[in-house]
Amino acid sequence: MNFRRTDLSVRERAADLLTQLTPDERLAMLHQAMPAIERLGVAESRTGAEALHGVAWLGTATVFPQPVGMAATWDPELVEAIGEVAATELRAKRAENPLVSLNAWAPVVNTLRHPQWGRNEEGYSEDPHLTGQLGCAYAQGLRGRHERVWKTVPALKHFLAYSNETDRSATSSEMSLRTLHEEELPAFRPAIEQQTAGSMMLAYNRVNGTPAHTQPELVAEARSWTDGSLAIVSDAGAPTFMVTIQGAQPDGVHAAAALVRSGMDSFTDNDADAGPTIAHLTAALEQGLLSREDIDRAAARILEMRIRTGEFDADDPHAGIGADAIDAPDARALAREAAGRSVVVLRNDAGLLPLAEPQRIAVVGPLADAVLTDWYSGTPPYAVGIASGLRARYPDAAVTVETGADTIRLRAADGHDVVASADGAEVAAIGAASSGEEALFDVTDWGDGLLTLRSHASGRLLTGGAWPMKADAERVGGWVVQESFCRHEHADGTWSLLHLGSGRWVRVSRDVGLLLAEGVTLDDAARFDVETVRSGSDAVAAAAASADVVVVAVGNDPHLAGRETADRPHLFLPEAFVGIWRTAQQANTNTLLTIVSSYPYVLGEADAAASVVWSSHGGQELGNGIADVLSGDREPTGRLAQSWPADPAQAGDLFDYDTLRQQATYRHQPDPYAFAFGHGLTYSSVAYASITATAAVSAPEPTHRHAALGEPGDVQVAVTVANDGDRPAEELVQVYALAPSTLPLPAPRRLLVAYRRVRLEPGERRDVALSFDVARLAVWDDALRVDEAPQDWLHEGALRVQPGTYVLAAGPSADELPVSAELTVHAAS
């Protein structure tokens, strides 16, 4: 059996194994659930395991910051280390269950063009090249550094032009060739070109009217970037959606044929039931819509992916990874480092940070001591909230927690109070008026009328997902959230509650008084008198007034108001959170607004805050990471990889992917952002003294390849920076190219071409050397042709660098570039 010979190439081994499979066995390789082939010793197998920021959906695993937080570190080596832990723990899960796939469905390299997109938390940056660099680093960690055997095979998501969640399988992302080649393909190319990714998942949406799953030229383009194999998998349910939602194919048979002919290799459809997919493929063969050669090509690529993981090797170097590799001490330490490194100090006008040695700390807001996980998180082995992190850092201080939630009593029309049983298994409007805690609920307002209600007695959330209703949920979660409600306030002040997961109104059953989420109309809904037993606002004010410093901890729950399947309703910080900040600020001017969120906000009134810090949902070490930065134990290193708009209009249209036309993202926006791309403060004072650069270079020949960020090149830059403060500073020196306005083809107003992290001691002055390939300046020209390019619509044009005098400017963000030099680009000789 040559497929077990490690001295042969992956391609040769896969070809040998393919010849030993029957036609039906080859066909079976095309579904996500692949059966065992016992006579060959080939085990049952699956494609796909989630590992976006640590292993997800498989129980306990190390949970790292969300990718948008990882990107704020601007540190590819750190991001690779996180990916390596995820890969190790995925191997550990496979040691427990052989059906755990080593095809890791990560990273997501869709660029974050619009902060209102629901899946903002899954991406890295609005800049496609920074996205590509960091995605490549995470994929490298997942792949591992062994030359032959991959620890996992990463699959880049989601190809192509995907991110709006509203009608995501129906909408079409309109892609000019300029947008495609300048802002889409560069995010995917580095990981494929450097062979850190060996797989790719297609996107739900349509591209220029055609389903992204059936764009053969685009798939062929991605495969042309590597000499290795690239296995293409569908997104879950997408083959069926081609018929049911998109109407692009008349039936499943034609859809299956179109998908395989377009270059897709694996059907993620009907979960583990391969029956429908195999039936459709078989019928497509019988009808002449597919050939056996089409099936063989797809099956071979899936086999190549499996061979890469050492599945058939007697000497798999990763085979010794066992279940005990989960939650290793080094993983805990890395989680804390990543959480701290990703914290961004947005504003420190009052000099509140770093904190002195406060004796009384008030931590207020819904995220005061909560660690929230998102849809693609694992189950953390432990979780440290912000208040807990501050208690550990300041053991002699009194740390008070107030969530800002109102504690209320709900009374039904018959005068009976709504009560929750001790175990939360029953919630009913029964008995006379009660003074016990079982009749009290803590109500958190997440904005726009979105509420969660937590039993004051048990601490568990009310859920409408059971019949009758219960108060037994540990957290908000699930594909369809069952713990969220919308309040309708009647003219007389009574409330009715709409259960958002089912779209049904809460009513009270007759006689026994059980609460049921089954009212069809508002007329069916129960009306509750609401008594506020304890005001959350008053509690916040009291805690703030008695503290030396107040940390206002607000942000989103990743399962609410923006997530996969749901775009955000707007960009503003919810009024409920602004109100908590306002209350704290009025009681104590030493107030720090700490935002923990999956995305940027427009702060509205809270933009008056003198001290603002941001973190993504930072995983199990969130609280320690934030405390490390607030205390000054860790110098701030986080920098935004996504701009925070000053006004929602700066973000552009939710469905328009052409950033040039909309003047969106830092590349094209003419007006200053509230907090710009690259922004983040140190606790010192770093001055940019000067910049020198290569004076002139020649433009390269037109091409279809955009130079990647981080590639050294022919333009040399030296930026002189000095730490004028009395603390060390971790500075991110950024260099941008500013194109002349006279160029014939529109170019970005500013473009990140290089960056470098430096640590400066107090009083230190340093010349920071950077370089980049002049091809980074290329823009798409529809009028050009490259002789060796394929003759299809995708290559009707080329990337070229326009001659002219560019400005190279350096500084701490895209909006603050104090030093500059000129670079003259001559026409290609």
C-alpha positions in Angstrom: 0.0 0.0 0.0 2.0 2.9 -1.3 -0.4 5.4 0.3 1.3 4.6 3.6 4.8 5.3 2.3 6.1 8.6 3.8 8.9 8.8 1.2 6.4 9.5 -1.5 4.8 12.8 -2.2 1.3 13.6 -0.9 0.0 13.6 -4.4 1.5 10.2 -5.2 0.2 8.7 -2.0 -3.3 10.0 -2.7 -3.3 8.8 -6.2 -2.3 5.3 -5.0 -5.1 5.2 -2.4 -7.6 6.5 -5.0 -6.8 3.5 -7.3 -7.7 1.1 -4.5 -11.1 2.6 -3.9 -14.2 1.4 -5.7 -16.3 4.0 -7.6 -18.8 4.1 -4.7 -16.0 4.6 -2.1 -14.6 7.4 -4.2 -18.0 9.1 -4.3 -18.3 8.7 -0.5 -15.2 10.9 0.0 -17.2 13.9 -1.2 -19.4 14.2 1.8 -18.3 15.6 5.2 -19.1 12.2 6.8 -16.8 9.7 5.2 -17.3 6.0 6.0 -14.6 3.6 7.0 -13.0 1.3 4.4 -12.0 -1.6 6.6 -10.2 -3.7 4.0 -7.7 -0.8 3.6 -7.5 0.2 7.2 -9.0 3.6 6.4 -11.0 4.9 9.3 -14.3 6.7 9.3 -13.6 10.4 9.1 -15.1 13.9 9.1 -14.2 17.3 7.6 -14.5 20.3 9.8 -13.7 21.3 13.4 -14.1 24.8 14.7 -11.0 26.5 16.0 -11.5 30.3 15.5 -9.8 31.4 18.7 -9.2 28.1 20.4 -11.1 24.8 19.9 -14.8 25.2 19.9 -17.9 22.9 20.4 -15.8 20.1 21.9 -16.0 20.9 25.6 -13.3 22.3 27.7 -10.6 24.1 25.8 -8.4 27.2 26.2 -10.3 30.3 25.1 -8.3 33.1 23.6 -9.4 36.7 22.6 -11.7 36.9 19.6 -9.8 37.4 16.3 -10.6 41.1 16.3 -8.9 41.2 19.6 -5.9 39.1 18.5 -5.5 41.5 15.6 -5.2 44.4 18.1 -1.8 42.9 19.1 -0.4 43.4 15.6 1.9 40.5 16.4 2.0 37.6 13.9 4.3 35.6 16.2 1.8 35.8 19.1 -1.1 34.9 16.8 0.8 31.9 15.5 1.4 30.8 19.1 -2.3 30.9 19.8 -3.0 28.9 16.6 -0.4 26.3 17.8 -2.2 25.8 21.1 -5.5 25.5 19.3 -4.0 22.8 17.0 -2.5 20.9 20.0 -5.8 20.9 21.8 -7.7 19.8 18.7 -5.2 16.9 18.5 -6.0 16.2 22.1 -9.7 16.1 21.4 -9.1 13.7 18.6 -7.2 11.4 21.0 -10.4 11.2 23.0 -12.7 10.8 19.9 -11.2 9.7 16.6 -14.1 11.3 14.7 -12.8 14.8 15.7 -11.6 16.3 12.4 -8.2 17.7 11.9 -9.6 19.9 9.1 -9.8 23.1 11.2 -12.3 25.6 9.9 -10.3 28.7 10.7 -9.1 31.4 10.3 -11.8 33.7 9.0 -10.0 36.2 6.6 -13.0 38.2 5.4 -12.0 41.8 5.8 -14.0 44.0 8.3 -15.1 46.6 5.9 -18.3 47.5 7.9 -18.4 47.4 11.7 -22.2 46.7 11.6 -21.7 43.2 10.2 -22.7 40.6 12.6 -19.6 38.4 12.3 -17.2 41.3 12.9 -15.8 39.3 15.9 -14.6 36.6 13.6 -12.3 38.7 11.4 -9.0 40.5 12.0 -9.0 43.9 10.3 -10.5 46.3 7.8 -7.2 46.2 5.9 -7.0 43.1 3.6 -3.2 42.9 3.8 -3.1 43.0 7.6 -5.9 40.4 7.6 -3.9 38.2 5.2 -0.8 38.5 7.3 -2.4 37.7 10.6 -4.6 35.0 9.1 -1.5 33.4 7.6 0.1 33.5 11.1 -2.9 31.8 12.8 -3.0 29.2 10.0 0.8 28.6 10.5 0.1 27.8 14.1 -2.7 25.5 13.2 -0.6 23.8 10.6 2.5 23.5 12.8 6.2 23.7 11.7 6.8 20.1 11.0 8.0 19.9 7.4 5.9 16.8 6.4 3.0 16.2 8.8 0.6 19.0 9.5 -0.8 19.2 13.0 -4.1 20.3 11.5 -5.2 21.4 8.0 -6.6 25.0 8.3 -9.5 26.0 6.0 -9.7 29.7 5.2 -13.2 31.2 5.5 -15.3 32.4 3.7 -14.4 32.6 0.0 -15.5 35.2 -1.3 -16.9 38.7 -0.6 -18.9 37.7 2.4 -19.8 39.3 5.6 -23.3 40.9 5.7 -25.6 38.6 7.7 -28.9 40.1 6.6 -30.2 37.8 3.9 -26.7 36.4 3.6 -27.5 33.5 1.3 -29.6 35.7 -1.0 -27.7 38.9 -1.3 -25.1 39.5 -4.0 -21.8 41.1 -3.2 -21.0 43.3 -6.2 -17.3 43.0 -7.0 -15.6 45.2 -9.5 -12.3 43.8 -10.6 -10.6 46.6 -8.7 -12.3 45.6 -5.4 -11.7 42.0 -6.1 -8.0 42.2 -6.7 -7.2 45.1 -4.3 -9.3 44.2 -1.3 -10.6 40.7 -1.5 -8.0 38.3 -2.9 -5.1 39.7 -0.9 -6.7 38.6 2.4 -6.8 34.9 1.2 -3.6 34.7 -0.8 -0.8 34.7 1.8 -1.9 31.6 3.7 -2.4 29.6 0.5 0.7 30.9 -1.1 2.8 30.1 1.9 1.1 26.7 2.4 0.0 27.4 5.9 -3.6 26.7 4.8 -4.5 23.5 2.9 -8.3 24.0 2.6 -10.9 26.7 2.0 -14.6 27.1 2.7 -16.8 28.8 0.2 -19.3 31.6 1.2 -23.0 31.6 1.4 -23.6 34.8 -0.6 -23.7 35.4 -4.3 -20.9 37.3 -6.1 -22.0 39.5 -9.0 -25.2 37.5 -9.1 -23.8 34.0 -9.1 -23.5 31.8 -6.0 -20.0 32.0 -4.5 -20.1 28.2 -4.4 -20.2 28.0 -8.2 -17.5 30.4 -9.3 -14.9 28.1 -11.0 -12.6 31.0 -12.1 -12.3 32.2 -8.5 -11.6 28.7 -7.2 -9.0 28.2 -10.0 -7.4 31.5 -9.1 -7.0 30.5 -5.4 -5.6 27.1 -6.5 -3.1 28.8 -8.8 -1.4 30.4 -5.8 0.1 27.1 -4.6 1.8 24.0 -5.9 0.2 22.0 -3.1 -3.3 20.8 -2.8 -6.2 23.0 -1.8 -9.4 21.1 -0.6 -12.5 23.2 -1.1 -15.4 22.6 1.3 -18.9 24.0 1.3 -20.4 26.0 4.1 -23.0 24.2 6.1 -26.2 23.7 4.1 -25.0 25.8 1.2 -25.5 23.0 -1.4 -29.2 22.9 -0.5 -29.5 26.7 -0.4 -28.5 26.8 -4.1 -31.9 25.3 -4.8 -34.1 26.5 -1.9 -32.9 30.1 -1.3 -30.9 31.2 -4.3 -32.9 29.4 -6.9 -29.7 29.0 -8.9 -30.3 25.3 -9.7 -33.5 23.5 -10.4 -32.8 20.6 -8.0 -30.2 18.9 -5.9 -28.8 16.9 -8.7 -28.0 19.9 -10.9 -26.7 21.7 -7.8 -24.3 18.9 -6.9 -23.0 18.7 -10.5 -22.5 22.5 -10.6 -20.6 22.5 -7.3 -18.2 19.7 -8.3 -17.6 21.2 -11.7 -16.8 24.5 -10.1 -14.1 23.0 -8.0 -15.8 22.1 -4.7 -14.6 18.8 -3.1 -16.6 18.3 0.0 -20.4 18.7 0.7 -21.2 20.1 4.2 -24.9 19.2 4.0 -27.5 17.3 6.1 -25.0 16.9 8.9 -23.7 13.3 9.1 -26.3 11.9 6.7 -24.5 11.5 3.4 -27.5 9.9 1.8 -29.0 12.9 0.0 -25.6 14.1 -1.3 -24.6 10.7 -2.6 -27.9 10.2 -4.3 -27.6 13.6 -6.0 -24.0 12.9 -7.1 -25.0 9.4 -8.4 -27.9 10.8 -10.4 -25.6 13.5 -11.8 -23.3 10.8 -13.0 -26.1 8.8 -14.5 -27.5 11.9 -16.3 -24.0 12.8 -17.7 -23.8 16.0 -15.7 -20.6 14.8 -14.1 -17.9 12.4 -15.2 -16.0 9.9 -13.0 -12.9 12.0 -13.6 -14.7 14.9 -11.9 -15.4 12.8 -8.9 -11.8 11.4 -8.8 -10.3 14.9 -8.8 -12.4 16.0 -5.8 -11.8 12.7 -3.9 -8.1 13.0 -4.5 -7.9 16.4 -2.9 -9.8 15.2 0.1 -7.4 12.2 0.4 -4.4 14.6 0.1 -5.8 16.6 3.0 -6.1 13.6 5.1 -2.6 12.3 4.2 -1.1 15.7 5.2 -2.3 15.1 8.8 -0.3 11.9 9.1 -3.4 9.8 9.3 -1.8 6.9 7.5 1.7 7.3 8.9 3.3 4.9 11.3 5.5 7.8 12.5 3.1 10.7 12.9 5.1 13.1 15.1 2.0 14.5 16.7 0.5 11.1 17.6 1.7 11.4 21.2 -0.6 14.4 21.9 -3.2 13.0 24.4 -6.2 14.3 26.3 -3.9 15.7 29.0 -2.7 18.4 26.6 -5.9 20.4 27.3 -5.5 23.4 29.5 -1.7 23.2 29.9 0.0 25.7 32.1 1.7 27.3 29.1 -1.7 27.7 27.4 -3.0 29.5 30.5 0.0 31.8 30.4 -0.4 32.5 26.7 -4.1 33.2 27.2 -3.3 35.9 29.8 -0.6 37.4 27.6 -2.9 37.5 24.6 -5.7 39.1 26.7 -3.4 41.8 28.0 -1.6 42.4 24.7 -4.9 43.0 23.0 -6.2 45.7 25.3 -6.3 49.1 23.7 -6.1 52.4 25.6 -8.2 54.6 23.5 -8.1 57.8 25.6 -6.4 58.8 28.8 -7.0 62.6 28.9 -7.3 62.8 32.6 -4.2 60.8 33.3 -6.2 58.3 35.3 -4.1 55.4 33.9 -2.2 53.6 35.0 -4.1 53.3 38.2 -2.3 54.3 41.4 -2.9 52.0 44.4 -6.7 52.5 44.9 -8.2 51.4 48.2 -11.8 51.4 46.9 -12.6 50.3 43.4 -16.2 50.2 42.0 -16.7 48.0 38.9 -20.1 48.7 37.4 -22.0 47.6 34.4 -23.2 44.3 32.9 -19.7 43.1 32.2 -18.3 44.1 35.6 -17.3 40.5 36.4 -18.7 38.5 33.5 -16.7 36.6 30.9 -18.9 36.1 27.9 -18.2 33.6 25.1 -19.4 33.7 21.5 -20.7 31.1 19.1 -17.3 29.9 18.1 -15.8 29.7 21.7 -15.0 26.6 23.5 -15.9 26.0 27.2 -13.1 27.7 29.2 -11.6 25.7 32.1 -12.1 28.8 34.2 -12.9 32.5 33.7 -11.6 35.6 35.3 -13.8 38.7 35.0 -12.7 42.3 35.3 -13.6 42.7 39.0 -11.9 39.4 39.8 -8.8 40.5 38.0 -8.7 43.7 39.9 -9.2 41.9 43.2 -6.3 39.7 42.5 -4.1 42.7 41.5 -5.2 44.8 44.5 -5.7 42.3 47.3 -5.9 45.1 49.9 -8.5 47.1 48.1 -12.3 46.9 48.5 -13.7 46.0 45.1 -17.5 46.5 44.8 -19.5 45.1 41.9 -22.8 46.6 40.6 -24.1 45.4 37.3 -26.6 48.3 36.8 -29.5 45.8 36.5 -32.8 46.7 38.1 -34.1 44.2 40.5 -37.8 43.9 39.8 -41.0 42.0 40.8 -43.4 41.0 38.1 -47.0 40.7 39.2 -49.7 39.1 37.0 -53.1 40.6 36.5 -54.6 38.3 39.2 -52.2 39.8 41.8 -49.9 36.8 41.8 -46.1 37.3 41.7 -44.0 35.5 39.1 -41.7 33.2 41.0 -38.9 30.9 40.1 -38.4 27.5 41.8 -35.1 27.0 43.6 -33.7 24.9 40.7 -35.2 27.2 38.1 -37.1 24.3 36.5 -40.4 26.1 36.9 -41.5 29.7 36.6 -45.0 30.6 37.4 -47.3 33.4 38.5 -48.6 31.7 41.7 -49.3 32.6 45.3 -50.0 35.8 47.0 -47.5 38.7 46.9 -44.1 37.4 47.9 -41.3 39.1 49.6 -38.8 36.3 49.0 -35.9 36.4 46.5 -37.7 33.7 44.4 -40.0 36.5 43.2 -37.3 38.8 42.1 -35.5 39.2 38.8 -32.5 41.2 37.8 -33.2 42.9 34.4 -30.3 43.8 32.1 -31.0 46.1 29.2 -28.7 45.4 26.3 -30.1 48.2 24.2 -33.0 48.8 21.8 -35.4 47.1 24.2 -33.4 43.8 24.3 -33.6 42.3 27.8 -32.4 39.4 29.8 -34.0 38.4 33.1 -32.0 36.6 35.8 -33.5 35.0 38.8 -32.2 36.9 41.8 -32.4 33.8 43.9 -30.5 31.3 41.7 -28.6 33.6 39.4 -29.9 31.8 36.4 -31.5 33.3 33.3 -35.1 33.1 32.3 -35.5 31.1 29.1 -38.4 30.6 26.7 -36.9 27.6 25.1 -38.7 25.1 27.4 -42.4 24.4 27.9 -43.2 25.6 30.5 -40.7 28.4 30.8 -37.7 28.0 33.1 -35.1 30.1 34.8 -32.3 27.6 34.5 -29.9 28.9 31.8 -26.3 29.5 32.9 -25.7 32.0 30.1 -27.1 33.4 26.8 -26.2 31.0 24.0 -27.3 28.6 21.3 -27.8 28.9 17.6 -31.3 30.3 18.4 -31.0 32.3 21.6 -33.7 31.4 24.1 -32.8 33.9 26.9 -33.6 37.2 25.3 -36.8 39.2 25.5 -38.2 42.4 24.2 -40.3 44.6 26.5 -43.6 46.2 25.3 -44.7 48.9 27.7 -48.4 49.6 27.7 -49.9 53.0 28.3 -50.7 52.1 31.9 -47.1 51.2 32.6 -47.6 47.4 32.5 -45.2 45.2 30.6 -45.7 42.4 28.1 -42.7 40.3 27.1 -41.9 39.0 23.7 -39.7 36.0 23.6 -37.3 36.7 20.7 -36.2 33.1 20.1 -39.7 32.0 19.2 -41.3 35.3 18.3 -44.1 34.5 20.7 -45.5 36.5 23.6 -45.2 35.3 27.2 -48.6 34.4 28.6 -49.8 32.8 31.9 -51.6 29.5 31.7 -55.0 29.2 33.4 -55.4 27.8 36.9 -51.8 26.6 37.5 -50.2 29.9 36.4 -47.2 28.5 34.5 -45.4 30.9 32.1 -45.6 29.9 28.5 -43.9 31.5 25.5 -46.7 30.8 23.0 -48.8 33.9 22.6 -49.3 34.7 18.9 -50.3 38.3 19.2 -49.9 41.1 21.7 -53.6 40.5 22.7 -52.5 37.0 23.9 -49.7 38.3 26.1 -49.8 38.6 29.8 -49.6 42.1 31.2 -47.4 42.4 34.3 -47.2 45.2 36.9 -43.6 46.0 37.5 -42.2 47.0 40.8 -38.6 48.1 41.0 -37.3 46.7 44.2 -33.8 48.0 43.8 -32.7 50.6 41.2 -29.6 49.6 39.3 -28.8 53.2 38.5 -29.0 54.2 42.2 -26.8 51.3 43.1 -24.2 52.4 40.5 -24.3 55.9 41.8 -23.8 54.8 45.4 -20.9 52.5 44.5 -19.2 55.2 42.3 -19.5 57.9 45.0 -17.8 55.8 47.6 -14.9 54.6 45.4 -11.5 56.0 44.6 -11.9 54.9 41.0 -14.8 53.6 39.0 -14.4 51.1 36.1 -17.6 51.1 33.9 -17.6 47.8 32.2 -20.1 47.7 29.3 -20.3 46.1 25.8 -22.1 43.5 23.9 -23.2 39.9 24.7 -21.8 38.1 21.6 -25.0 36.1 21.2 -27.1 39.3 21.1 -27.4 42.3 18.8 -24.8 41.3 16.2 -23.5 37.7 15.5 -23.7 35.1 12.8 -27.2 35.3 11.2 -27.8 38.9 12.6 -26.2 42.2 11.7 -26.2 44.9 14.3 -29.2 47.3 14.4 -26.9 50.3 14.4 -23.4 51.4 15.5 -24.2 53.4 18.6 -23.3 52.4 22.1 -26.7 51.5 23.6 -28.3 54.2 25.6 -28.6 51.9 28.6 -24.8 51.7 28.7 -24.4 55.4 28.1 -26.7 55.9 31.1 -24.5 53.7 33.4 -21.4 55.7 32.4 -23.3 59.0 32.9 -24.5 57.9 36.3 -21.0 56.9 37.4 -19.3 59.9 35.9 -21.7 62.3 37.7 -20.9 60.6 41.0 -17.2 60.3 40.5 -14.9 62.0 38.0 -12.3 59.2 38.4 -14.3 57.1 36.0 -12.9 54.8 33.3 -15.1 53.7 30.5 -14.1 50.1 29.7 -15.7 48.6 26.6 -15.6 44.9 26.1 -17.1 44.2 22.7 -16.9 42.3 19.4 -16.9 45.5 17.4 -16.5 49.3 17.4 -19.1 51.7 18.7 -20.1 55.3 17.9 -20.0 56.5 21.5 -22.5 59.3 21.3 -22.7 61.2 24.6 -20.2 58.8 26.1 -17.6 60.3 23.8 -17.2 62.9 26.5 -15.4 60.2 28.6 -11.9 61.3 29.5 -10.7 57.7 29.9 -11.6 54.9 27.6 -10.2 51.4 27.2 -11.3 48.7 24.8 -10.9 44.9 24.7 -12.6 42.3 22.6 -14.1 39.4 24.5 -10.8 38.3 25.7 -11.5 34.7 26.8 -10.7 33.0 30.1 -8.1 35.6 31.1 -10.0 38.7 30.2 -10.0 40.1 33.7 -6.4 39.5 34.4 -5.4 40.9 31.0 -7.3 44.1 31.6 -6.0 44.4 35.2 -2.5 44.0 33.9 -2.9 47.0 31.6 -4.9 49.2 34.0 -2.4 48.7 36.7 0.6 49.4 34.5 2.0 46.0 35.2 1.9 45.6 31.4 2.6 48.5 29.2 -0.3 49.0 26.7 0.5 47.3 23.4 -2.9 47.0 21.8 -3.7 49.0 18.7 -6.9 49.1 16.7 -6.9 47.0 13.5 -10.4 48.5 12.8 -11.4 52.1 12.8 -14.0 53.4 15.2 -16.3 55.8 13.3 -17.1 59.3 14.6 -20.3 59.1 12.7 -22.2 56.1 11.3 -22.0 57.6 7.8 -18.3 56.9 7.8 -19.0 53.1 7.7 -20.9 53.4 4.4 -23.7 51.1 3.2 -24.0 47.7 4.9 -24.4 45.9 1.5 -21.9 47.8 -0.6 -18.5 46.2 -0.7 -16.9 48.9 -2.8 -15.0 50.9 -0.3 -13.6 53.4 -2.8 -17.0 54.4 -4.0 -18.2 54.8 -0.4 -15.0 56.4 0.9 -15.0 53.7 3.6 -12.3 52.3 5.8 -9.1 54.1 6.7 -7.9 53.7 3.1 -10.5 56.1 1.6 -12.3 58.0 4.4 -11.4 61.7 4.2 -12.7 62.7 7.7 -11.0 61.8 11.0 -12.3 58.8 12.9 -13.2 58.9 16.6 -10.4 56.4 17.0 -8.4 55.7 13.9 -7.0 52.5 12.4 -3.7 51.8 14.3 -4.6 54.0 17.3 -3.7 53.0 20.8 -2.0 55.0 23.6 1.1 54.2 25.6 1.5 55.4 29.2 4.5 57.5 28.1 5.0 60.2 25.4 6.5 59.0 22.1 7.6 61.7 19.6 8.2 61.1 15.9 11.2 63.1 15.0 11.9 62.4 11.4 11.6 59.9 8.5 14.0 59.1 5.7 13.2 56.9 2.7 14.5 55.6 -0.6 14.2 58.6 -2.9 13.2 56.9 -6.1 12.4 53.5 -7.5 11.1 52.1 -10.7 7.6 50.6 -11.0 7.5 46.9 -11.5 5.8 45.2 -14.5 2.0 44.8 -14.2 0.9 41.6 -12.5 -2.0 39.9 -10.8 -0.3 39.5 -7.5 -0.4 42.2 -4.8 2.7 42.3 -2.7 1.9 41.0 0.8 2.3 43.1 3.9 5.6 42.2 5.7 7.4 41.3 2.5 10.8 43.1 2.4 11.4 45.1 -0.7 13.2 47.8 -2.5 11.8 50.8 -0.5 13.8 51.4 2.7 12.4 53.6 5.4 13.9 54.8 8.7 11.7 56.5 11.3 13.3 58.2 14.2 11.2 58.0 17.4 11.9 59.1 20.9 10.4 58.3 24.3 10.1 61.6 26.1 8.3 60.2 29.1 9.3 58.5 32.3 7.9 55.0 31.6 8.8 52.4 29.0 6.7 52.6 25.8 5.6 49.8 23.5 5.2 51.8 20.2 3.8 50.5 17.0 5.6 52.5 14.3 3.4 52.6 11.2 4.2 53.8 7.7 1.6 54.8 5.2 1.8 55.7 1.5 -0.2 58.7 0.4 -0.9 58.7 -3.3 -0.8 61.9 -5.3 -4.2 63.2 -6.3 -3.1 63.6 -9.9 -2.9 59.9 -10.7 -5.0 58.8 -13.6 -6.5 55.8 -11.7 -8.0 56.4 -8.2 -5.7 55.2 -5.4 -6.2 54.9 -1.6 -5.8 58.2 0.3 -3.5 56.3 2.6 -2.3 52.7 2.6 -0.4 50.8 5.3 2.8 49.6 3.7 4.9 48.7 6.8 4.9 48.6 10.6 7.2 47.5 13.3 6.8 47.1 17.1 9.6 48.7 19.2 10.1 49.0 23.0 11.6 52.3 24.0 13.0 52.9 27.5 12.5 56.3 29.1 14.6 58.9 27.3 15.5 56.4 24.5 15.8 57.6 20.9 15.9 55.1 18.1 16.0 54.8 14.3 13.5 52.2 13.3 14.2 50.5 10.0 11.4 49.2 7.8 11.0 48.2 4.2 8.3 47.3 1.7 7.9 46.2 -1.9 6.9 49.0 -4.2 4.3 46.7 -5.6 2.2 47.4 -2.5 1.2 50.6 -4.3 -0.4 48.9 -7.2 -4.0 49.6 -8.3 -6.1 47.7 -10.7 -6.2 48.8 -14.3 -8.9 47.3 -16.5 -7.1 48.3 -19.7 -4.0 46.1 -19.1 -3.4 42.5 -20.1 -0.8 40.1 -18.7 0.3 37.6 -21.3 0.6 34.6 -19.0 -2.7 35.2 -17.3 -5.7 32.9 -17.9 -8.1 34.3 -20.5 -11.2 34.8 -18.4 -13.2 37.6 -16.9 -11.2 37.5 -13.7 -8.0 38.5 -15.4 -9.3 41.3 -17.8 -6.9 43.8 -16.4 -3.9 43.9 -14.2 -2.3 45.5 -11.1 0.1 48.3 -11.8 2.0 50.9 -9.9 1.4 54.3 -11.3 4.4 56.6 -11.7 4.4 59.7 -9.5 5.6 61.3 -6.4 4.1 59.6 -3.3 4.4 60.7 0.3 5.5 58.2 2.9 4.2 59.2 6.3 4.8 57.7 9.7 3.0 57.9 13.0 1.0 56.2 15.6 -2.2 55.8 13.6 -3.6 56.4 10.1 -5.0 59.7 11.2 -1.8 60.9 13.0 1.2 61.0 10.7 3.5 63.7 11.9 6.6 63.0 9.7 6.8 62.4 6.0 9.2 62.0 3.1 8.8 61.7 -0.7 9.1 58.6 -2.8 9.3 59.1 -6.6 8.2 56.1 -8.6 9.4 56.1 -12.2 7.7 54.3 -15.0 8.8 50.8 -15.6 11.8 50.7 -17.9 
